[in-house]
Amino acid sequence: MAKQISFGEPVNDAERWAFKLLTDELPQDYVLLTNIEIPTPSGQALEVDALVVGEWGVYVVDVKGYIGCLEAGQHAWALDGRDVDNSLAKANYVARVLSGKLKHKIPVGVYAPWCQGMVFVTGRKGSEIALEKTDGSLSIYTPKQIIAALTKEWGLTAPRKFPVSQQQRDLVLDTLGQVALVEQRNNKIQDFEKTKCLFIQHGLEVWQAKYNPGDWSAPWLLKIIVPSAFDDSASQTHHENLLRKEFYRLQTLAGCSGVPYCAPLIQDGEQLVLPVRMPKGEPVNGLDLSKFSINDILEILRCGVSSLQQIHRRGMTVGGWDEHCVFVAEDGAVEFIDIKDNVGFNDDIKAFAGVFSTAAAATLEPRISQWFKQAALGRICDLDTIRSDIAAVIAYRRLYPDPDMVEVKAENGAVIDHHYQLERLLNFTAETELWKARHIQGQYDCALSLYRNVDAHWFQLSNLFRSLSTLYHPHIERVITFGQLGTSQDLYITRAWIPGSTLDELLEIVPGQPARWFVQLLTGLQYLHSLDIYHGAICPKNIVCNSERAVLVNFGIGWEVATSQYAQQYADPTLWRLEGSAEKDLYGLVASFIDVLSEDELVGQHSTAQLIEIVNQFDSARMDDKLKQLCRQVLNFEVSLTAGQNYIELFEMEAVLASLSN
């Protein structure tokens, strides 16, 4: 693309089309001066359609929009049989005048460049033109030959051919006078000065520009629509609407981090211009991550997530996810230069994760890199989670500048995965631990379970976590998150903290309260079983009670607790292995309450026969005969549950459930 400097406006469509063709097709080191005047020694001004300073010479080009068959000779021309002016003679005369001016101004030891006239016959935008020359050496060309004639050695009419040096080019521009001033004037749009053309095609232009209102200067991007350069009005209207919509989006998103600032639209009658401030830094595809510390990369990711989240909360999406359209500044700020709002939120997050997945992997933080990896595959679309995780890691690394040297141990005060501080060990087995913990950023209590033998239980735990994390029931514990303990193979699950005591640690039991707790847990158990989810270890240790409700907890700590604290003492081992998961859960629920309500203070030490004997000893105030009979059947595994069965109706406790609703 040649450098065009316009001294005046094209006088017709032929000139406008010809100048665009020459600008687009000529090499970038060519200079195209359009509608310039060259004064003669007498002071008369000779107008030149186009002056091309090229590789082999200086060409005075006269543009003619002739349509038809042009017969051109040395002295006379005819267009479809009608006489027309010999434009080459005029162009050659102007070339001789220019050559004379150059020879008078040229310093000693420098040769003047060759100047020659040339005629460019355009036809109707490159078509409907035929040329017949009586002499093949005449410098008259159609669009098919004009570029070659201006760039190849054979297009020169000089007896000796020498390339034009840079010194000679500078001499030509200096002789014409005020070229630099005219170029600066042409490149100014109000207070914006165009510096570099990035894109130009069919009326669309993108320029780098400077804004110099005073001593201060800032880089900008100018998106320009030139209506006269479009082939039809429909295309022009379409692109104008796109530019106006982009202006609307940027104005709507003003104030969001990651959104470039834009100035008001400029419309001066000849062009529509949207000035957008250039982002700081460099495109993300050009980042050398080896030059950034992990803390720097974390800050980049934090800024990127925060910016995208703010845009989404305004109801828009980025959409323009080419890597050269996402910029990262030295301070970690992320900015999106091409906000299109043309995709859904999930697709936007997927594309964002794909752009930054390499940077996320460089943090060496499993939770962060895994989120970006899964999100790039479209499996995760939650920005709040990753923003919280990144913030937690940044805060943790500030507290421990060399976190790789900090060994994560499950002990009082230890911080798990940058979020959870362990406060008190509640229960443990050989492979599991249950802790009361504190969410550092959120300042709330939670329960945290650790799992040591991950390889053996991974499938069970991961499936259990996914299931529990998607459901809610007031009498089933709420799973918060699932993660890895440091760089070890130990995993953890965090759960919402339930205030109260486990069923076996209650200091006082108010009459009537156990029945209400039992009904609440029945509703939770029925809900779980309807989803094919089973606790597997219901015992007094895994039931937390307070004055308002009872909650089933510790899913997944399960099988060991069932073995060490429950099944061996309560159930017949043979029956336990043979019975279904739903029957085991119901057995555990019934046995837990009977065990705790016994008065022999042997909680957790009763066999099935002893539990049945305790049921038989309950007076009618505690348990009527129908309920006693059903409890005995459950403890003997004589009740077979069916899909969709109503557990409240099974125990005939509708009245208790109704009282809970009042």
C-alpha positions in Angstrom: 0.0 0.0 0.0 1.5 3.3 -1.1 1.6 6.5 1.0 -1.0 8.9 -0.4 -0.9 12.6 0.2 -3.9 14.5 -1.0 -3.5 18.2 -2.0 -7.1 18.4 -3.1 -10.3 16.5 -3.6 -10.9 14.2 -6.6 -13.0 15.9 -9.2 -14.9 12.8 -10.4 -15.5 9.2 -9.7 -12.8 8.0 -12.1 -10.1 9.9 -10.2 -11.5 8.7 -6.9 -11.4 5.0 -8.1 -8.0 5.4 -9.7 -6.4 6.9 -6.6 -7.8 4.1 -4.4 -6.4 1.5 -6.9 -3.0 3.1 -6.9 -2.9 3.4 -3.2 -3.9 -0.2 -2.6 -1.7 -1.8 -5.3 1.5 0.2 -5.3 4.4 -0.8 -3.0 4.5 0.8 0.4 7.7 2.7 -0.3 5.9 4.6 -3.2 4.5 8.1 -2.6 1.3 9.1 -4.3 0.6 12.9 -4.5 -3.0 13.6 -5.7 -4.5 16.7 -7.2 -1.3 18.7 -6.8 -0.4 21.9 -8.7 3.1 22.5 -10.1 4.0 26.1 -10.9 5.8 27.0 -14.2 8.6 29.6 -14.4 6.0 32.2 -15.4 4.0 31.5 -12.3 1.2 29.6 -14.0 0.0 26.5 -12.0 -0.3 23.2 -13.8 -2.7 20.8 -12.2 -1.6 17.2 -11.9 -4.1 14.4 -11.2 -1.5 12.2 -9.6 2.3 12.4 -9.1 4.0 9.0 -8.3 7.4 9.0 -6.8 8.5 5.4 -7.5 11.4 3.1 -7.7 12.5 4.0 -11.3 11.3 7.5 -11.8 8.8 10.3 -11.1 5.6 9.8 -13.0 3.1 12.6 -13.9 -0.2 10.6 -14.2 -3.2 12.1 -15.9 -6.4 10.1 -15.1 -9.1 9.7 -17.8 -12.4 7.9 -17.2 -12.9 7.0 -20.9 -15.4 4.2 -21.6 -15.2 2.4 -24.9 -12.4 1.8 -27.4 -9.5 4.4 -27.3 -7.2 4.6 -30.3 -4.1 6.5 -29.2 -1.4 7.8 -31.5 1.6 10.0 -31.1 -0.4 13.1 -32.0 -4.1 12.3 -32.2 -6.6 10.2 -30.2 -10.1 8.9 -30.9 -12.6 7.3 -28.6 -15.1 5.2 -30.4 -14.3 7.2 -33.6 -14.7 10.6 -31.9 -11.7 12.9 -31.5 -10.5 13.4 -27.9 -7.6 15.4 -26.4 -4.1 13.9 -26.4 -3.7 13.8 -22.6 -0.2 12.3 -22.9 1.1 15.4 -24.5 -0.1 17.5 -21.5 1.4 15.0 -19.0 4.7 15.0 -20.8 4.8 18.8 -20.8 4.2 18.9 -17.0 6.9 16.3 -16.6 9.4 18.5 -18.5 8.5 21.5 -16.3 9.0 19.4 -13.1 12.3 18.1 -14.4 13.5 21.6 -15.1 12.6 22.7 -11.5 14.5 19.7 -10.1 17.6 20.4 -12.2 17.8 24.0 -11.0 17.4 23.0 -7.4 19.6 19.8 -7.4 22.9 20.2 -5.5 26.2 19.5 -7.1 27.0 15.7 -7.4 23.4 14.6 -7.4 21.6 13.5 -10.5 18.0 14.5 -11.0 15.5 11.6 -11.2 13.8 10.8 -14.5 10.4 12.5 -14.9 7.9 11.3 -17.5 4.2 11.7 -18.3 1.7 8.8 -18.2 -2.0 8.4 -18.8 -4.2 6.1 -16.8 -7.4 5.2 -18.6 -9.8 3.8 -16.0 -13.0 2.8 -18.0 -15.9 2.1 -15.7 -14.0 1.2 -12.5 -11.6 -1.0 -14.4 -14.0 -2.4 -17.0 -15.6 -1.4 -20.4 -12.3 0.0 -21.8 -10.2 -1.2 -24.7 -6.9 0.5 -25.7 -5.2 0.4 -29.1 -1.8 2.2 -29.4 -0.1 3.0 -32.7 3.2 2.9 -30.9 3.7 0.4 -28.1 6.1 2.7 -26.3 3.4 5.3 -25.5 2.9 5.6 -21.8 -0.9 5.0 -21.9 -2.2 2.2 -19.7 -5.5 0.6 -18.6 -6.0 -0.8 -15.1 -4.5 -4.2 -16.1 -1.1 -2.6 -16.9 -0.8 0.6 -14.9 0.7 -1.0 -11.7 3.3 -2.9 -13.7 4.2 0.2 -15.7 4.8 2.2 -12.5 6.8 -0.5 -10.8 8.7 -2.2 -13.5 11.8 -1.0 -15.3 10.2 -1.5 -18.8 7.6 1.2 -18.0 10.3 3.9 -18.0 10.9 5.8 -21.3 14.4 7.1 -20.2 17.4 6.1 -22.5 19.3 5.1 -19.4 17.5 3.5 -16.4 18.7 4.0 -12.8 16.8 3.4 -9.5 15.7 6.5 -7.7 17.7 7.0 -4.5 16.2 8.2 -1.2 18.1 11.4 -1.6 16.5 12.0 -5.0 13.0 11.2 -3.5 13.6 13.7 -0.7 14.7 16.3 -3.3 11.4 15.8 -5.3 9.2 16.3 -2.2 11.3 19.3 -1.1 11.0 20.9 -4.6 7.2 20.6 -4.6 7.1 22.4 -1.3 4.9 22.0 1.9 4.4 18.3 1.2 5.0 17.5 4.9 2.6 20.2 6.0 -0.1 19.0 3.6 0.4 15.4 4.8 0.0 16.5 8.4 -3.2 18.4 7.5 -4.6 15.4 5.7 -3.8 13.1 8.6 -5.6 15.2 11.1 -9.1 14.6 12.3 -9.9 17.3 14.7 -7.2 16.9 17.4 -6.3 13.4 16.3 -3.3 12.9 14.0 -3.1 9.7 12.0 0.3 8.0 12.3 0.0 4.5 10.8 -2.6 2.7 8.7 -3.4 -0.7 10.1 -6.3 -1.7 7.8 -7.9 -0.2 4.7 -10.5 -1.9 2.5 -13.7 -1.0 0.7 -14.4 2.2 2.8 -13.2 0.7 6.1 -10.0 2.2 7.6 -8.2 1.6 10.9 -5.4 4.0 11.9 -3.1 4.4 14.8 -3.2 8.1 15.9 -1.9 10.5 18.4 -3.9 13.0 20.4 -1.9 16.1 21.2 -4.1 18.8 22.8 -1.1 20.3 24.5 2.1 19.0 26.1 0.3 15.7 26.8 0.2 13.0 24.2 -1.7 9.7 24.1 -2.0 6.9 21.5 -5.5 6.2 20.0 -7.1 3.9 17.4 -9.3 5.5 14.8 -12.0 3.4 13.1 -13.1 5.2 10.0 -16.0 4.8 7.6 -15.5 6.6 4.2 -18.9 6.5 2.5 -17.6 7.4 -0.9 -15.3 4.4 -1.0 -18.1 1.8 -0.7 -19.4 0.1 -3.8 -23.1 0.5 -2.8 -25.2 2.4 -0.3 -26.4 -0.8 1.4 -22.9 -1.8 2.4 -22.1 1.7 3.5 -25.3 1.8 5.7 -24.5 -1.6 7.2 -21.0 -0.7 8.3 -22.1 2.7 9.6 -24.6 1.0 11.8 -22.0 -1.5 13.1 -19.7 1.4 14.0 -22.6 3.3 15.8 -23.5 0.1 17.7 -19.8 -0.3 18.8 -19.9 3.3 20.1 -23.1 2.5 22.0 -21.5 -0.6 23.6 -18.4 1.2 24.7 -20.6 4.0 26.1 -22.8 1.5 27.9 -19.7 -0.3 29.4 -18.0 3.0 30.4 -16.4 2.6 33.8 -15.9 -1.2 33.6 -12.3 -2.3 33.8 -11.1 -3.9 30.7 -13.2 -1.6 28.4 -11.2 0.9 26.4 -12.3 4.6 26.6 -13.8 6.0 23.5 -14.4 9.6 22.4 -17.7 10.8 20.8 -18.2 9.9 17.2 -16.9 12.4 14.6 -18.9 13.0 11.4 -17.6 15.7 9.2 -19.6 14.9 6.1 -16.8 13.0 4.4 -16.2 10.3 7.0 -17.5 8.8 10.2 -14.8 8.3 12.9 -14.8 6.4 16.2 -11.8 7.3 18.3 -10.8 4.5 20.8 -7.9 4.9 23.2 -5.2 2.3 22.5 -4.8 -0.3 25.3 -1.7 -0.2 27.3 0.8 -3.1 27.1 0.9 -5.7 24.5 -1.4 -8.4 23.1 -1.6 -11.6 25.1 -0.3 -13.7 22.3 3.0 -11.7 22.5 3.5 -12.2 26.2 6.7 -14.0 27.3 5.4 -15.6 30.5 8.9 -16.6 31.5 9.6 -12.9 32.3 6.7 -12.7 34.7 6.6 -14.0 38.3 3.8 -16.2 39.5 2.4 -13.2 41.5 2.4 -11.1 38.3 0.5 -13.9 36.4 -2.0 -14.2 39.2 -2.6 -10.5 39.0 -3.2 -10.7 35.2 -5.7 -13.5 35.7 -7.4 -11.6 38.5 -7.8 -8.5 36.3 -9.0 -10.5 33.4 -11.7 -12.3 35.4 -12.8 -9.1 37.1 -13.0 -7.2 33.8 -15.0 -10.0 32.1 -17.3 -10.2 35.1 -18.1 -6.5 35.1 -18.9 -6.6 31.4 -21.2 -9.6 31.9 -23.0 -7.8 34.8 -23.8 -4.9 32.3 -25.6 -7.6 30.2 -23.0 -7.7 27.4 -20.2 -10.1 26.2 -16.8 -9.5 24.7 -17.0 -11.8 21.6 -13.8 -10.5 20.0 -11.4 -13.1 21.3 -8.6 -13.0 18.8 -5.4 -13.0 20.9 -4.2 -9.8 19.3 -7.4 -8.1 20.6 -6.7 -8.8 24.3 -4.0 -6.6 25.8 -2.1 -6.9 29.0 -0.4 -3.9 30.6 2.7 -3.9 32.8 0.6 -3.6 36.0 -1.4 -6.7 35.0 -4.4 -4.8 33.7 -6.3 -6.6 31.0 -8.2 -4.7 28.3 -10.4 -6.0 25.4 -10.1 -3.8 22.3 -12.8 -5.5 20.3 -16.1 -5.8 22.3 -18.7 -7.2 19.9 -21.4 -8.6 22.2 -22.2 -11.3 19.7 -21.9 -14.5 21.8 -23.6 -16.0 24.9 -22.1 -15.7 28.4 -21.0 -19.3 28.5 -19.3 -19.1 25.1 -17.6 -15.9 26.3 -16.2 -17.6 29.4 -15.1 -20.5 27.3 -13.2 -18.3 24.9 -11.7 -16.2 27.8 -10.4 -19.4 29.5 -8.9 -20.6 26.2 -7.0 -17.3 25.8 -5.6 -17.4 29.3 -5.2 -21.1 29.9 -1.4 -21.1 29.2 -1.0 -18.3 31.8 -3.1 -20.2 34.3 -1.0 -23.3 33.9 2.1 -21.2 34.6 0.8 -20.3 38.1 1.4 -24.0 39.2 -1.8 -23.7 41.2 -4.0 -26.8 40.6 -7.4 -25.2 41.4 -6.7 -22.3 39.0 -5.2 -24.2 36.1 -7.9 -26.9 36.3 -10.7 -24.2 36.3 -9.2 -22.6 33.1 -8.7 -26.1 31.5 -12.2 -27.2 32.2 -13.8 -23.8 31.3 -11.9 -23.8 28.0 -13.7 -27.1 27.3 -17.1 -25.5 28.1 -17.5 -27.6 31.3 -17.5 -24.7 33.8 -19.1 -21.2 33.5 -18.8 -19.7 37.0 -16.6 -16.6 37.2 -17.3 -16.0 40.9 -15.5 -19.2 42.0 -12.3 -18.6 40.1 -12.2 -15.0 41.1 -12.4 -16.0 44.7 -9.8 -18.7 44.2 -7.3 -16.3 42.6 -7.9 -13.6 45.3 -7.3 -16.2 48.0 -4.0 -17.5 46.4 -2.8 -13.9 46.0 -3.5 -13.1 49.7 -1.9 -16.4 50.7 1.3 -15.7 48.7 1.5 -12.3 50.3 1.3 -13.9 53.8 3.8 -16.6 52.7 6.2 -15.0 50.1 7.7 -18.5 49.4 4.6 -20.7 49.6 6.4 -23.7 48.0 8.4 -24.0 51.2 5.3 -24.1 53.4 4.3 -27.7 54.0 0.6 -28.1 54.4 -0.3 -30.2 57.4 -3.7 -30.9 58.9 -3.3 -29.2 62.3 -4.9 -26.4 64.2 -4.3 -23.1 62.4 -3.3 -24.6 59.1 -4.6 -23.0 55.9 -6.1 -25.4 53.4 -6.0 -24.4 49.7 -5.7 -20.7 50.6 -9.3 -20.5 51.8 -9.9 -22.5 54.9 -8.2 -22.3 58.3 -8.5 -25.4 60.4 -9.8 -24.7 64.0 -10.8 -28.0 65.6 -10.6 -31.7 64.8 -14.1 -33.2 65.3 -13.7 -36.8 64.2 -11.1 -39.0 62.4 -10.3 -42.5 61.2 -7.2 -43.9 59.6 -8.0 -42.4 56.2 -10.3 -39.5 57.0 -10.5 -36.4 59.2 -13.4 -34.1 60.0 -12.5 -30.5 61.0 -14.3 -27.4 61.9 -12.8 -24.7 59.7 -13.1 -21.0 59.0 -13.4 -19.5 55.5 -10.7 -16.8 55.7 -12.1 -14.4 53.0 -15.8 -14.9 53.7 -15.3 -15.1 57.6 -17.8 -17.9 58.1 -17.6 -21.4 59.8 -17.6 -24.5 57.7 -16.9 -28.2 58.1 -13.9 -29.7 56.2 -13.3 -33.4 55.5 -9.9 -34.7 54.5 -9.4 -38.0 52.5 -6.0 -39.7 52.6 -6.4 -42.8 50.5 -7.5 -40.9 47.3 -6.6 -43.6 44.8 -9.0 -46.0 46.5 -11.9 -43.7 46.9 -11.4 -41.2 44.1 -14.3 -42.4 41.9 -16.7 -42.6 44.9 -15.7 -39.2 46.3 -15.8 -37.3 43.0 -19.2 -38.7 42.0 -20.5 -38.0 45.5 -19.2 -34.4 45.4 -20.8 -33.7 42.0 -24.1 -35.1 43.1 -24.3 -33.2 46.5 -23.0 -29.9 45.1 -26.1 -29.7 42.8 -28.9 -30.3 45.3 -30.3 -28.6 48.3 -32.4 -29.9 51.2 -32.6 -28.2 54.6 -31.9 -31.5 56.4 -28.9 -32.6 54.2 -25.6 -30.9 54.6 -24.6 -28.4 51.9 -21.4 -29.1 50.0 -19.4 -26.0 49.3 -16.3 -27.1 47.4 -13.9 -29.9 46.6 -10.1 -29.6 46.2 -6.6 -30.9 46.6 -4.5 -30.5 49.7 -1.3 -28.7 48.7 0.8 -30.7 46.3 -0.1 -34.0 48.0 -2.6 -36.6 46.8 -4.9 -35.8 49.7 -8.3 -34.3 48.9 -10.8 -32.4 50.9 -14.5 -31.5 50.8 -15.9 -28.4 52.6 -19.5 -28.3 53.8 -21.7 -25.6 55.3 -21.3 -25.5 59.1 -24.3 -26.8 61.1 -24.6 -25.3 64.6 -25.5 -27.8 67.2 -24.3 -31.1 68.5 -24.1 -34.6 67.2 -27.0 -36.8 68.2 -24.8 -38.8 70.7 -23.4 -35.7 72.4 -26.7 -34.0 73.2 -26.7 -32.9 76.9 -30.5 -32.7 77.1 -33.3 -34.1 74.9 -36.6 -32.2 75.1 -39.6 -34.6 75.0 -41.1 -34.7 71.5 -38.0 -33.3 69.9 -36.6 -36.6 68.7 -39.8 -37.3 66.7 -39.5 -34.0 65.0 -35.8 -34.6 64.2 -36.6 -38.1 62.9 -39.3 -36.8 60.5 -37.0 -34.1 59.2 -34.3 -36.7 58.5 -36.9 -39.0 56.8 -37.7 -36.2 54.3 -34.1 -35.7 53.6 -33.4 -39.4 53.2 -36.4 -39.9 50.9 -35.1 -37.0 48.7 -31.6 -38.5 48.5 -32.9 -41.9 47.7 -35.2 -40.6 44.9 -31.9 -39.3 43.3 -30.1 -42.6 43.9 -27.8 -41.0 46.4 -27.1 -42.9 49.6 -25.4 -41.8 52.8 -24.0 -45.3 53.7 -23.0 -44.4 57.3 -25.9 -43.0 59.2 -25.1 -43.1 62.9 -25.3 -40.7 65.8 -22.0 -39.2 64.9 -23.3 -38.2 61.5 -26.5 -36.5 62.7 -26.2 -32.9 63.9 -29.1 -31.5 65.8 -30.2 -28.1 67.2 -33.4 -26.7 68.5 -34.6 -26.0 64.9 -33.6 -29.0 62.8 -31.5 -32.1 62.3 -29.1 -32.6 59.5 -27.4 -35.6 57.9 -23.7 -34.9 57.6 -20.4 -36.5 56.6 -21.3 -38.1 53.3 -18.2 -39.8 52.0 -16.4 -40.1 55.3 -18.9 -42.9 55.2 -17.7 -46.4 55.0 -15.0 -46.2 57.6 -17.3 -44.6 60.1 -19.9 -47.2 59.4 -17.4 -49.9 60.0 -15.6 -48.5 63.0 -18.4 -46.8 64.9 -21.6 -48.3 63.7 -22.1 -51.4 61.6 -20.0 -53.9 63.6 -21.7 -53.0 66.8 -25.3 -52.6 65.6 -26.0 -54.7 62.5 -25.4 -58.3 61.7 -22.3 -58.2 59.3 -23.8 -60.8 57.0 -27.1 -59.0 56.6 -25.3 -55.6 56.3 -23.4 -56.9 53.2 -26.5 -58.4 51.6 -29.0 -55.6 52.1 -29.6 -52.7 49.7 -28.2 -49.1 50.3 -31.6 -47.6 51.0 -32.5 -50.3 53.6 -29.0 -49.7 55.2 -29.7 -45.9 55.5 -33.1 -46.5 57.0 -31.7 -49.0 59.4 -29.0 -46.5 60.5 -31.6 -43.8 61.0 -33.9 -45.9 63.2 -31.0 -47.5 65.1 -29.3 -44.1 65.8 -32.4 -42.7 67.5 -33.2 -45.9 69.5 -29.5 -46.1 70.6 -29.5 -42.5 71.9 -32.9 -42.7 73.5 -31.9 -45.8 75.6 -31.3 -45.1 79.2 -28.4 -47.5 79.8 -25.7 -45.0 78.7 -24.2 -47.5 76.3 -24.6 -45.4 73.2 -22.8 -47.0 70.2 -22.5 -50.4 71.9 -25.8 -52.1 71.3 -26.4 -55.0 69.1 -29.5 -55.4 66.9 -31.1 -57.7 69.5 -30.4 -55.1 72.2 -31.9 -52.3 70.1 -35.0 -54.4 69.6 -35.3 -55.0 73.3 -35.0 -51.3 74.0 -37.9 -50.7 71.5 -40.0 -53.3 73.4 -39.3 -51.4 76.7 -40.4 -48.0 75.4 -43.7 -46.9 76.9 -46.6 -45.8 74.8 -45.7 -42.1 75.4 -42.5 -42.6 73.5 -43.6 -45.0 70.8 -47.0 -46.6 70.0 -47.4 -50.2 69.1 -47.5 -49.6 65.3 -44.3 -47.7 65.4 -42.6 -50.3 67.6 -43.6 -53.0 65.1 -42.2 -51.1 62.2 -38.9 -50.3 64.0 -38.5 -54.0 64.7 -39.0 -54.8 61.1 -36.5 -52.2 60.0 -33.9 -53.4 62.4 -34.4 -57.0 61.2 -34.2 -55.8 57.6 -37.7 -57.1 57.0 -38.8 -53.9 55.2 -38.1 -53.7 51.5 -38.2 -50.2 50.1 -39.6 -49.5 46.7 -38.9 -46.6 44.3 -41.0 -43.5 45.0 -42.1 -44.8 48.4 -43.2 -42.2 50.9 -41.2 -42.7 54.1 -43.5 -40.4 56.2 -46.5 -42.6 55.3 -44.4 -45.7 56.0 -43.9 -44.6 59.6 -47.4 -43.1 59.8 -45.9 -39.7 61.0 -48.0 -37.3 58.9 -49.2 -35.5 62.0 -45.6 -34.8 63.1 -44.7 -33.5 59.7 -47.8 -31.2 59.7 -46.8 -29.8 63.1 -43.4 -28.8 61.7 -45.1 -26.7 59.0 -47.2 -24.8 61.6 
